[in-house]
Amino acid sequence: MDLASLIEEIGDRDSVATFIALGQEGRARIPGKHGGTPRDYFYLPIVIEDKPGQLSNLFQECEQANVNIEDLSIEHSPGQFTGLITLALSKSDAEKLASHLESRGWNVHLPKSSGGSSI
């Protein structure tokens, strides 16, 4: 099914469900990092102050905790002096880093797996 067909059948729940299922099947066939199998990352959201050096400080904390960052995203909060950086890590690294950062006074949210469950 292509996008034009989806638009024509947008009111048909079964057609939309089929379109989504086909997309998920296609995504599952895309290789993971370096062509390997896809991994189930855990995402650790961390509130950071919007000031110079904060990202560097966070990366230094990751080094001290001896964790490997697989990916990251940064969101800014309009009108506020904070942002949210979300790190993608293995489950064990997410647990280790969350504990490390909390002990150092960072504002850390619960890690979530790419499947949606919290640790």
Sine and cosine of phi, psi and omega as CSV:
sin_phi,cos_phi,sin_psi,cos_psi,sin_omega,cos_omega
0.00,0.00,0.69,-0.72,0.03,-1.00
-0.97,-0.25,0.09,-1.00,-0.07,-1.00
-0.89,0.46,-0.62,0.78,0.01,-1.00
-0.88,0.47,-0.66,0.76,0.04,-1.00
-0.91,0.42,-0.65,0.76,0.03,-1.00
-0.87,0.50,-0.69,0.72,0.00,-1.00
-0.88,0.48,-0.66,0.75,0.02,-1.00
-0.91,0.41,-0.54,0.84,-0.10,-0.99
-0.95,-0.32,0.39,0.92,-0.10,-0.99
-0.86,0.50,-0.44,0.90,0.01,-1.00
-0.99,0.13,-0.16,0.99,-0.03,-1.00
-1.00,-0.10,0.95,-0.30,-0.06,-1.00
-0.84,0.54,-0.63,0.78,-0.02,-1.00
-0.90,0.43,-0.64,0.76,0.02,-1.00
-0.91,0.41,-0.67,0.74,0.02,-1.00
-0.91,0.42,-0.68,0.74,0.03,-1.00
-0.89,0.46,-0.64,0.77,0.04,-1.00
-0.90,0.43,-0.68,0.73,0.02,-1.00
-0.86,0.51,-0.71,0.70,0.00,-1.00
-0.91,0.42,-0.70,0.72,0.01,-1.00
-0.88,0.48,-0.66,0.75,0.04,-1.00
-0.90,0.44,-0.63,0.78,0.06,-1.00
-0.90,0.45,-0.67,0.74,0.02,-1.00
-0.91,0.41,-0.63,0.78,0.05,-1.00
-0.90,0.44,-0.67,0.75,0.03,-1.00
-0.90,0.44,-0.68,0.73,0.02,-1.00
-0.88,0.47,-0.62,0.79,-0.02,-1.00
-0.90,0.43,-0.39,0.92,0.00,-1.00
-0.99,0.10,-0.17,0.99,0.01,-1.00
-0.98,0.22,0.81,-0.58,-0.02,-1.00
-0.88,0.47,0.43,-0.90,0.04,-1.00
-0.99,0.16,-0.36,-0.93,-0.04,-1.00
-0.82,0.58,0.76,-0.65,0.02,-1.00
0.83,0.56,0.53,0.85,0.05,-1.00
0.99,0.15,0.01,1.00,0.00,-1.00
-0.99,0.17,-0.08,-1.00,0.03,-1.00
-0.95,0.32,0.55,-0.83,0.02,-1.00
-0.87,0.49,0.59,-0.81,0.01,-1.00
-0.95,-0.31,0.45,-0.89,0.07,-1.00
-1.00,-0.05,0.99,-0.11,-0.01,-1.00
-0.99,0.17,0.38,-0.93,0.16,-0.99
-0.94,-0.33,0.66,-0.75,-0.08,-1.00
-0.95,-0.32,0.85,-0.52,-0.05,-1.00
-0.94,-0.34,0.97,-0.24,0.04,-1.00
-0.98,0.18,0.73,-0.69,-0.04,-1.00
-0.73,-0.68,0.78,-0.62,0.05,-1.00
-0.99,0.15,0.77,-0.64,0.04,-1.00
-0.81,-0.58,0.53,-0.85,0.07,-1.00
-0.96,0.29,0.57,-0.82,0.01,-1.00
-1.00,0.04,0.98,0.22,0.04,-1.00
-0.47,-0.88,0.35,-0.94,-0.06,-1.00
-0.84,0.55,0.65,-0.76,0.12,-0.99
1.00,-0.03,-0.17,0.98,-0.08,-1.00
-0.92,0.39,-0.66,0.75,0.02,-1.00
-0.91,0.42,-0.67,0.74,0.06,-1.00
-0.87,0.49,-0.69,0.72,0.03,-1.00
-0.87,0.49,-0.66,0.75,0.01,-1.00
-0.90,0.44,-0.68,0.73,0.02,-1.00
-0.90,0.43,-0.57,0.82,0.07,-1.00
-0.91,0.41,-0.61,0.79,0.06,-1.00
-0.90,0.45,-0.63,0.78,0.04,-1.00
-0.89,0.46,-0.65,0.76,0.04,-1.00
-0.90,0.44,-0.71,0.71,-0.01,-1.00
-0.90,0.44,-0.56,0.83,0.02,-1.00
-0.99,0.14,-0.12,0.99,0.01,-1.00
0.85,0.52,0.78,0.62,0.04,-1.00
-0.89,-0.46,0.44,-0.90,-0.02,-1.00
-0.95,-0.31,0.85,-0.53,0.06,-1.00
-1.00,0.10,0.83,-0.56,0.02,-1.00
-1.00,0.05,-0.58,0.81,-0.01,-1.00
-0.30,-0.96,0.19,-0.98,0.03,-1.00
-0.42,-0.91,0.37,-0.93,0.13,-0.99
-0.66,-0.75,0.47,-0.88,-0.01,-1.00
-0.79,-0.62,0.76,-0.65,0.08,-1.00
-0.85,-0.52,0.68,-0.73,0.05,-1.00
-0.98,-0.18,0.54,-0.84,0.04,-1.00
-0.98,-0.19,0.97,-0.26,-0.02,-1.00
-0.82,0.57,0.74,-0.68,0.05,-1.00
0.98,0.19,0.02,1.00,0.01,-1.00
-0.86,-0.51,0.27,-0.96,-0.02,-1.00
-0.98,-0.21,0.52,0.85,0.05,-1.00
-0.71,-0.70,0.27,-0.96,0.11,-0.99
-0.64,-0.77,0.09,-1.00,0.03,-1.00
-0.81,-0.58,0.86,-0.51,0.10,-1.00
-0.95,-0.30,0.75,-0.66,0.01,-1.00
-0.91,-0.42,0.86,-0.51,-0.01,-1.00
-0.99,-0.17,0.68,-0.73,0.11,-0.99
-0.99,-0.12,0.83,-0.56,-0.08,-1.00
-0.62,-0.79,0.20,-0.98,0.19,-0.98
-0.93,0.37,0.29,-0.96,-0.02,-1.00
-0.85,0.52,-0.73,0.68,-0.04,-1.00
-0.91,0.42,-0.63,0.78,0.04,-1.00
-0.93,0.37,-0.59,0.81,0.03,-1.00
-0.90,0.43,-0.68,0.73,0.02,-1.00
-0.90,0.43,-0.72,0.70,-0.03,-1.00
-0.89,0.45,-0.71,0.70,-0.04,-1.00
-0.93,0.36,-0.64,0.76,0.02,-1.00
-0.85,0.52,-0.71,0.70,0.01,-1.00
-0.90,0.44,-0.71,0.71,0.00,-1.00
-0.87,0.49,-0.75,0.66,-0.06,-1.00
-0.91,0.40,-0.66,0.75,0.03,-1.00
-0.87,0.49,-0.64,0.77,0.01,-1.00
-0.93,0.37,-0.33,0.95,0.00,-1.00
-0.98,-0.18,0.13,0.99,0.09,-1.00
1.00,0.00,0.15,0.99,0.03,-1.00
-0.98,0.22,0.49,-0.87,0.06,-1.00
-1.00,-0.01,0.98,-0.22,-0.11,-0.99
-0.90,-0.44,0.71,-0.71,0.09,-1.00
-1.00,-0.02,0.22,-0.98,0.03,-1.00
-0.90,0.44,0.70,-0.72,0.09,-1.00
-0.93,0.38,0.54,-0.84,0.07,-1.00
-0.79,-0.61,0.60,-0.80,0.05,-1.00
-0.98,0.21,0.29,-0.96,0.04,-1.00
-0.91,0.42,-0.26,0.96,0.09,-1.00
-1.00,0.08,-0.11,0.99,0.09,-1.00
0.97,-0.25,-0.20,0.98,-0.04,-1.00
-1.00,0.04,0.54,-0.84,0.06,-1.00
-1.00,0.09,0.35,-0.94,0.07,-1.00
-0.97,0.25,0.00,0.00,0.00,0.00
